[in-house]
């Protein structure tokens, strides 16, 4: 199989649609556009899903908290999209049982009523009915839960997935349908005509340093927390559209809950919702909601955020997690609408729904939303692009379109996450026996997966592999550092790089991974994180 690699673009090429941003929204938009017969180019300044789209709580959900806020329409649309996504990416999206522990009878009644409505709103896309469990039933399902004062629990169903892997599979699906996708390609300027209409982009290939210009009938700004950077390229005086909000997650050993079910804490000390979700044989606990003034590709957790997560978990777990138990801590930024008045210190009341607008003639901006609704956001974006530019396009087909890798079979093998590609990876390991070895003794991941990702998933760096193709950095940062030399060696050989590149990659990755190892004294305030 020919290596699916970073494509070389011809200068002054012409496209129907150029999409800036390779996260969930941009990738979904590229897939929607190309399957309607539009000539489509997507450029991403780093790796696909490098930012927010690899740093979610791993939920495909309608949004129980939005239901509590009375946003029935948003929940209903999201539940429908949850059902479509589960059908179209069966290898990645799984039904998950969530348990809400109740320590008073009023909570039992309130949550059972609310979640019955949640089930009803899902209609034919329902994942299962909510139900009350007694104290003994709850402890049998979730033996790690705090027993004192427990009255019982409410069980409901939602979806769980691997966000970065879905991003890669959507990218592959778009390419298979004719789109051109480039990671490590940064937009450094917008092209305009004499009437000040946006007619294309100027880009820099950050691997080769090559600069080129590309024309389009419509440019779509789908850069998440970076949308204002693109808008200010168009108009340096434009007001900020986005106010980033940080969500932090900590990863613990799965034994703290010792359950296949996920824990949902509907109201914490400051009104947030907190989840503890089994993920890749570990326990993911989060998230926070901290307003920030700045954005970056590598946001860092604040001590107060980690303290909040750990204290909340301790009040629900039988065994109190300590700082030394944190295997990895990661942060993601949500692109929330900037407040129009007041100081904007709280993001709780800012809508999580998406915003779609024509920012200038030839420039469309899409921001906000969430992973679950990426397909619908993409459909609306391309509908607007078609009407705005008078494009000749076919109707949207993504409601029924299977994502690359989709297969009904789901087992417990770690390679099942690749779906239909599992057989090809196993064949690679069989044909090249030196690749049929584990990268690390404590994890099932094979050397063949590194080579596969380089050849077929556009992985260019050690970080691409260990952060977004195999997810080790998000699960156990120390183990990721231990894997880096072996991964660098495999990649260097595959990408035909020199020994100096290999050593540089190890150094770069180790510095990055240090930011995922929790050190309480490292960052203590929002001021430090935005310097």
C-alpha positions, 0 to 999 in steps of 0.5 A: 500500500502506498504511504498516505502522507503529507501531500505536496500542493501545487502553487496557485491551485484552485478549489471550491472549498478551502477549510482551515482547521483539522479538528472535528468541525473542519474534518467533518466539513471537508467530508461533507463538502467532498461527498457533495462533489465539491473540490475540497482542500483542508489545511491544519497547522499542526496534526489532526485533532491536536487541539480541543478535538483530542482532549474531550471527556470522550462522550458522545452524548445529548448533554444531560446538563443542557437538559437541566438548563432547559435547552431541549432543542440542543439536547434533542438534536444531539441525541439524534446525532449520537444515534447516527454517529454510533451507526456510522462509526460502530468500531469507535462509538460504544454504548456506555452505562452511566450511574448517578449515585444518590444520597437523598431521596429527592435526588432519586426522584429528580434524576429519574424524572429528568433522565426519563425525559432524556430517553424520550427525547432520543426517540428511535435513537435511544440507547436504553431506558433509565432505571433506579437501582437500589443501594445493594445493586449500585454497590454490585455495579460500582464497588468503588463508590462511597457507601455511606449515606447511599440511597441508590442510583439512577442508571442511564445510557450514553455514548463513549468514544476515542475522539482523536481516532475518530478524527483520523478516521474521518480524515481518511474517509474524506481523502477516500472520497476525493478531498485533499487534507494537509496536516502541518500546513499553516495559513499565514494570510488570506488572499483578497481581490480588488473588492476586498473579497476573500478568494483564497489562502497563503499557506506555509508547509511547516515541515518543508518551509515551502510557502504557496497560495491557493484560490477558493470560491469559499474559505471556511474558518473552522479553527476552534479557539483560533478563529479570531486569529483568522478573522483578524487576518481578514480585518485587524480591527475585528472584535474577538468572537471566542472566549476560551474555557479550559477543561481539565481531566486527570487519569487514574488507575481503573481500580478506583472505581473497579467498574465497566460503568461510568460515574456521573456526578450531576452537581459538584460543590460549584455546580459543575458536572463531573464524570469518571469514565472507564477509557482504555483500561484506565479511569478518566475523571473530569472536567473543569470549566475555567475561563481563560484570556488566551489560547494555545495548542498545549494548555496546562492544568491549573493546580486549583482545577486538579485539586477540584477534580481530586477532592470531588472524586474523593467524596464519591470514591471509597478509596481517596485518590492522591496526587501520586496516583495521577498517571496523566493530566491534560487540558483542552480549550472550548471555543465559547462565544465571547461575552458581550457585556460584563467581565465574563468571568464565568462560562457556565451560562455561555451557550455550547451550541455552535455559531455559523456566520459569513465573516466577509464575502468569501469567508465563513466562520463556524465555531462552538458546538461539540464532538457529538454534533460535528456532522450536523454542524458540517452540513449546515456550514456547507449548505451556507457555503453553497448558497453564499457562493452559488456552488453546484453541489449534490445533497448532503449524504453524511447521515448514511455515510459509514466512517472509515473502519466501521464494522459491526464486530466489537470485541475486547482486543485492543486492535478492534478500535481500528475496525476493518483496518485491524486485519491489515495491521495483523497482516503487517505484523505477520509479514514483518515479524519484527513489528509483532512486538509490544512497544512497552511491556505494560501495554498491548500496543504493537510496533506494527501500529506505529508503522501503520500510522506512519503509512496510513494515518499521516503521522509525522512525529513521535507526538502524533503516535503517542498522543493521538494515534495510540493515546498513551500520553493521555493515559500514562505520561511516564510510560509514554516517555519510556516508549518514545525512543522505540517509536522515534526509531521506527518512525525515523526508518519509516520516514527516512530520517537521519539519527539527528531527527530521531534524537530531536524527536525524543527530546521534543516529546519528553519536554511535551510529556513533562507537561502531562505529569502532574507537579502541583508546584508547576502552575498555580494560577490563571495568570501563569498559564496565559503568560 
